[in-house]
Amino acid sequence: MNFPVDYFRGVDTPFYYYDVELLEKTIATVKAEAERYGNFDVHYAIKANFNPRLLKIMADAGLGADCVSGGEVAAALAAGVPASKIVFAGVGKTDKEIALALDAGIFCFNAESVPELEAIEALAAERGVVAQVALRINPNVGAHTHSNITTGLAENKFGIGYEQLDDVINVIEDMKHISLIGLHFHIGSQILVMDDFIALCGRINELQELLFETRGLVLPHINVGGGLGIRYDAPDKYPIPDFELYFATYANNLKLYPGQHVHFELGRSIVAQCGALVTRVTYVKHGGCKQFVIVDAGMNDLIRPALYDAYHRIENLCSDKADEVYDVVGPVCESSDVFCHDRKMPATQRGDLLVMRSAGAYGEAMAFGYNCRTLPKAVLSTDVK
């Protein structure tokens, strides 16, 4: 990413900056690699970043949407994503959210429990429509990632237990307003080890074979979720993830029946590297044992380091002096409001502009107003004159 420092000097900090050219290149790469196979469909996971201008870019490029709330369904529709490309997941969909999605005529609900199926059935019956549903299966497959973003283990709250599938299908057979069209899986986020996806393919293959042998059942849609990670440590070296390897991993390991489509729900890997949080140094504090760079961005603006102990590369746009060692911290009244410990950076002073890289995913989307702090604004590269 190139940063227009002179422009930044005139903008109130903190704010998110998005490189539209990089985003468009990333989307083009995703589409090109998925289209190699003819039956791969990509839905952008809106939870990663729901900035409406970015969503419009996704929609205009032809991506579908993966939603986990009624608000996200509404945001996808407002951005121009066709209802026929919207999937709706989430363990706790409310009646209001289900009704919104039914009225919009979305492509598919990824259902996670029998009580949810019963709610969809009742609300669809009221409207005289049939809801298309994929069952989210918990495959009990672990992923090499942070425990808070692992979603495919038996101990996680998500999905229907592998061993419960047969009973759930029996329930659906008695429902007149639900059409079972697929299976849905998602094992976690920020996964860089392809072996995790290969393990998921193996579990899907077993399950498909079992359904065919016991029921003669072949469902037309297999949704493998998302989860592909990015290189937070080297955003300039790896600005676009290896989508070629990612899609090839599924193409080479997933055993499909004729006519089946595979759906992907990619979020972080599409949008993370195009975004950065720009912040200004308020003070440099020399403590007894440490030096603290106190910036005007806080954990409310970028919560990932406090929530996951996540790493973000931090760069000083105003200094080329010799490195010193700092803790970079925010102004929020919490000891966890820390972006990094013992980080080497060029000697830093009050007024310097810092950028926290790879913040396009789960940055602006997770910002909140603690301490009555104003939510960060967004600047797109196309805004820079």
Beta strands, then each sheet from edge to edge (+ up, - down):
strand 1: 15-18
strand 2: 40-45
strand 3: 64-67
strand 4: 86-88
strand 5: 108-111
strand 6: 131-138
strand 7: 160-161
strand 8: 178-184
strand 9: 221-223
strand 10: 261-266
strand 11: 275-286
strand 12: 291-295
strand 13: 314-316
strand 14: 323-329
strand 15: 338-346
strand 16: 353-356
strand 17: 377-380
sheet 1: 13+ 16- 11+ 1- 17-
sheet 2: 7+ 6+ 5+ 4+ 3+ 2+ 10+ 9+ 8+
sheet 3: 13+ 16- 11+ 12- 14- 15+
end
